[in-house]
Each structure stands twice: as C-alpha cells, then as structure tokens.
Amino acid sequence: MIWKNELGPDLAVVSLVGEATSHLILRKERSVLVDCHSAHLERWINRHRLPKPDLILHTQVQPEHCREGGRFPGAAIFVHEPLLELAVDRASWERRAHTTWDHPEEWGITLGREPYGIAGSITIRPPDEPLPVSETFRAGDRLEWQDLIFEVVALPGHGRESVGFFLEHRGRRLAFFSGDLICAPHHLVNLYDLEENYGGVMLSSLSSELRRLANEAPLLWLPATGNPLRDGPAAAAHLAGAIDAYCAALGWRSGQYQPPPPRNYLRVGRYWELHRGVYQIDGFGNVILFVQDNGHGLMVDPGPCEYEVSGRSERFVEDLAFFERRCGLKTMDWILITHPHGDHYDLAPLVLTRYPQCRVGALDLVARVIESPWDYPYPALLPWYNLGFDHLPIDVAFEEEVPFEWHGISLCPIHLPGHCYCHGGFLLTFNGLRIAVTGDTVQNRGESASLSFLPANHTVPDDSAGPQKAYRRLLADDVALNAGGHGSHFTNCAALYRESLQRIEHAVPFLRRVVPGGDLRTACLRPDWPRWPLSVQG
C-alpha cells in the first residue's frame, strides 16, 4: 500500500506499507529514506521513477526495519550511536548476545537485562545483512539535508535505543517519524518489544512520553509499522489514555477479600513446617519437601535460589542430612519440577547423588524444555546459570490431569500457565490436608494477585495460556494450603484464588485496548517463539 503526503512545494513523503513501513522524503529530485522494510525496495523506487536516496536514516536497528544491506551504493546510512555494533558487527553481537549469569549479586539491579536480551533469552537481533553505516547520531542532534532538518528524538521502549525524527523546514515542524512508538489507529505495535527486564514491561511510563510528544509534534506522524497517522497527537493521546486506564485497572479490588492473618509455623532448621511433614525453605528459595511417616520423601523444585551465597551446595546437602536426623527422612523417591527456570532445579544433581533411586518428573511440556533447553528461546533456562551442566534428564513426563501414585498418595499434575506457559503444579492430600504446589505462577503471601504480565516467559493472558486458566483450575479443587515458589504460602485459598481471578479478568479488557485488534497472542509472542508446544495448542 502506498501513501503520499504533500508537505509543501516540491516536498512530499511517500510511504510504502508492508510488514513494516518505509518512508521516502522527496525534495528537489533527491530523496531521504527513513527505515527500509524490504530488501526489494530499490525495485519499487525504480518502478515508480523516484529518486534513489542519498541518505538513509533509521529509527531503530531491527531486521524488519533495516533490510537495505548494501543495495543503495552511494547512500549515506546513519544509525543511533548505541546501535552501531548491532548494525555492523554480527560476530560481536553473537558474542554478547549469548550470555551466562556471571554476576548473581547484580540480579536485584539488572533483573536479567543484558545488552541484547533478558536472562539469556535474545530479544534484540541484528539486520539480516550488516549495514554499511556512514555515520552515527545521538538524541538531540539536528541532521541537515538540503534545506531540511531532521531533529533526533529519543523514543522509549521498542528496541531500547530507538529514536524518532522531527522533519523541520524553515523552523516549522512538518512531520514526525515516530518509529514503533505507536501504530494506526492508536495502538502499541506489540508488547514484547517493551520488555525492560525479567518480568518488567515499559508501560506505565509510556503514557507521559506519548503526551509529551503529542504536545511537541506536528499533526502528521509516520510510524515504522503501519499506515501514516493524519492526527498523530490525537492518536497518541488516545493510546496514553488507554495505557493509563490499564495501569489503573491493575489496582482494582472487589472489596470483598481480606488477606488471612499471618500464621506462626514451627521452624525446622532453615525451613518452616507448613503442615505435618511439609517443609518449605525460608526466604527466597524454591525447595518444598514432603516426608511421609515411613520416611519416604518427595521434593519439589530443588533450588534454594541463593546464588550470591558461597557454599550453597554444601548447605543444601546439610539440609538433607538434617532432615534425615531430625524428621525421619530415609529416602527421596521423587524430584518434581514445576517449570524450566534454572533456579527451580539446579541442585537436583545433589539430590540424585545422595538418593540414586530417586526419579525426576515434570509435566510433559515442562519436561521438553528441561531436557533440551537449547531448542527454546526462553529466559532463565539452566544453561544461563553457568553451573557446569545444561540440562537434566526427566524420568517421567506427566500428562496433565492424569494422577500418579507415591506410596499411597495420589498426586495430580496440573497446567498452571501465567508465570510462563511451560509451567505445572501438583495437587495432593497429605496427612489430611489438601495442598496445591504452584511454583511461580501463584507465589502470593496472602495478598491477591493482579495480572502478572511476563512476555519474556512465553505467556499470553488468556483462558488457555494465562493465569486465568491457573486460577480457575485451582478454584475447582478444595485447596486448604497453597505452597508456591520463593518461600510463598497461604491459606484461605479459595477466596484468594477468586479475588485474583476477578482482578485479572478486570484488567485484561483494558490491556486488549492498547494492542492492534485486541489480539494479545500476536502482541505478546515474538515471531521466533514456538506458537505452543505440540499437543497443547491453545
């Protein structure tokens, strides 16, 4: 689709809209190209008898916007200075994109954010072909071409170092090349490019930026994706309002739920005894241990999650010896893993060494990722932790909702998406109490949850892939104690599940309003991610 906007005598912008959008500024039989969405753009320019560009500017350096390669000899190509390596040096990108977690003490600051990814998952990719870059610019620069000025404007979110350009002629701003800040009619291009860190999406701060630009920019906005916006400021204000409404919706509560008062549990070593024979590590770790009266043990998520502490492996082995001495543990029959993030099973080899007959089990779709993490572009998988091994063999891949027996106790594996899609949990009745083990999808401590939105973890907030499914499934059971990830636990479970589900259901319609067509699946899933593992297509 071709759009042409006349900006004045002998000045026009021709936009070619495809998968993304390229803009050709025409002035006195010469041209400037802003972004290049097709390797065949030169054919289109020739077919329409337009002048080839002598300058190419990029709002960002992503494959879908930088496909010119070396196809415009003689054209000067400018990119934002922080993106120079990404644009020209694929080998360097490869080295810096494939990371391991070498500084655990920095987690509280970075939350997994890395130069080109999040927690080992690559989120920023270079062009298909390196760009022959001539020069770089910085936000605030004013680039002169003929009698036009392109003022560089920093834009948040998409691609991290993305920019836009105010097109100025004789002191008057005529158009705004807005990158992927917004797309027609008034939506975000997607949500996954807004990731700031592991579990963080740049949304709340975006509305103020949209309003600021709406006040500064002219009417005509020319996005890098989709059609031109005839009234860009109005579209930006509309999107800002929708984002604010969603952020406000996250704080909604029914007014009917009161968190249960905290309970005092017996301290057993560095664990709490949540119920007779049920032990959960104190702090931020991920170890839950069940010990039957006959000494048989079952452990969920053997990952104390204390990487900054030296001697953590030795401390964990001491825990096992302590339970043998004090709590009657004689053998470990099972290790169960809720999801593939390395902090939930990285010490499994220590358990298997001490109890060689122990078996490892996980929900089938979780097992696939644990056994072959290199096939999945997800964050925080075991190889990222740099522990000397990169996968764990799974003895039994459980089918969803098909119970299995553990010395007279029936456990039901359930699918609990939300924290990530490849996530399971387990329901069991132990010493007379109905218990749900929920990993990180439900890790509340008595407070209800709103929409935990983690696009980096391959999740979509809908009824087949999001926390709605998890809370509905848990509500269908008579759970009395919920033991989740990172030391979380609570009682009064049905009331908390119901309140959390209501809060999520309240927020989701507001989130749909900020993405094209309300299509959260397309907005959340990166194009190179599996749409879903086989047999669980949602």
Protein Blocks (a to p, Z undefined) as FASTA:
>chain_A
ZZdddfbehiacdddddfbccddddeehiacdehjfbfklmmmmmmnopacdfbdcdfbd
cfklmmnlmmlghiacdddfklmmmmmmmmlmmmmmmccdfblmlmmmnnopafkbgehi
afbdcdfbdcddfbdcdehiacdehjbccdddddehjholaccddddeehiafbdcehjm
bccfbbcfblmlmpfbghiacfklmmmmmmmmmmmpcfbdcdfedcddfblmlmmmmmmm
mmmmmmmmmmpcehlaccddddddddehjaccfbghiacdehjbdbdcdddfkopacdeh
iaehpakbghklmmmmmmmmmmmmmnopabdfbdcdfbfcfklmmmmmmmmmmmmmbccd
ddfklmmmmmmmmlpccehifklnonopabdcdfbdcdehiacdeehiacdddddehjbm
bdcdddddeehiacddehjmlccehiacdddddfknopacdfklmmklmmmmmmmpccfb
dcdeehiacehklmmmmmmmmmmmmmmmmmmmmpghhiaklmmmcfkbcfbdehiaZZ
